[in-house]
């Protein structure tokens, strides 16, 4: 695997979208240190102010931005503004929405599907591309996309969510082929169940659950090591291999038999 080399040992500037979500907040806290600029994007102003204050106390220079990523053009303009002002060594695109069709719904809500597609796929790949464009000029950079193991499966109760994560994975694979030769590292993170407010809304078991802090540590290690893909916990890597051996008819039957619900109809960007 090609590793990305940089002219600096330390990251001077880090942008995190979804910084008010569970994983995003943990990453912000862990990346906060003297001499580093943290550019924190979130939709919840109160939580954004809270994490910004905490990171400042750890010595980082913090630039918070309240933003709704369903407005892709505004997000792109904001990224370019932050790039010009602070530079950009690492961007972590962690904001996302989740949604599950309730049993009484024949289909998902079209308006919710559009918003989810924008936040989970269209806006992050746009921002990743804009960041890469700038990183090519500076000669290096690191980009992280947060996917989901849901992208491995055609979930009938969450068709828009699982397909948005599958699309993100395909983009990451293609972009890596294009950008690694230009000294830009792209890491696709594929988590299972993480103990965050988003997953806490799910009704039913959450197998192999990991804490947000543990997830953040794994992501930071993968970024440091230059991994192209991180799937965790390890049980999902094993399941991924095993399910490929299933006959397609049996696989479809299992997916159609899954019974999953959520306490709240839509997730949050963070």
Secondary structure, 3 states (H helix, E strand, C coil): CCCCCCCCCCCCEEEEECCCCHHHHHHHHHHCCCCCEEEEEECCHHHHHHHHHHHHHCCCEEEEEECCCCCHHHHHHHHHHHHHHHCCCEEEECCCCCECCCCCCCCCCHHHHHHHHHHHHHHHHHHHHHHHHHHHHHCCEEEEEECCHHHHCCCCCCHHHHHHHHHHHHHHHHHHHHHHHHCEEEEEEEECCEECHHHHCEECCCCCCEEHHHHHHHHHHHHHHCCCEEEECHHHHHHHHHHCCCCHHHHHHHHHHCCCEECCCECCCC
